[in-house]
């Protein structure tokens, strides 16, 4: 799978979890893929939410690990700054 194909699949997979986040007033955005680590940014109610780590690991990351071959981890893009 090429990098472009992997990114398209990541974006498609994130679309599956987006409605659940939107229902609680939040959102997630794909930022980049680097060394098989997916970087995302959260918006709305997700910012500062006490359940964010659980949402990322048990929701977004679990789904991506299951559906996109080679993904190692999901991290917040803010961790880069």
Secondary structure, DSSP 8 states (H G I E B T S, - for coil): --HHHHHHHHHHHHHHHHHHHHHTTEEEEEEEEETTEEEEEEEETTTT-TTHHHIIIIIIIHHHHHHSTT--EEEEGGGG-
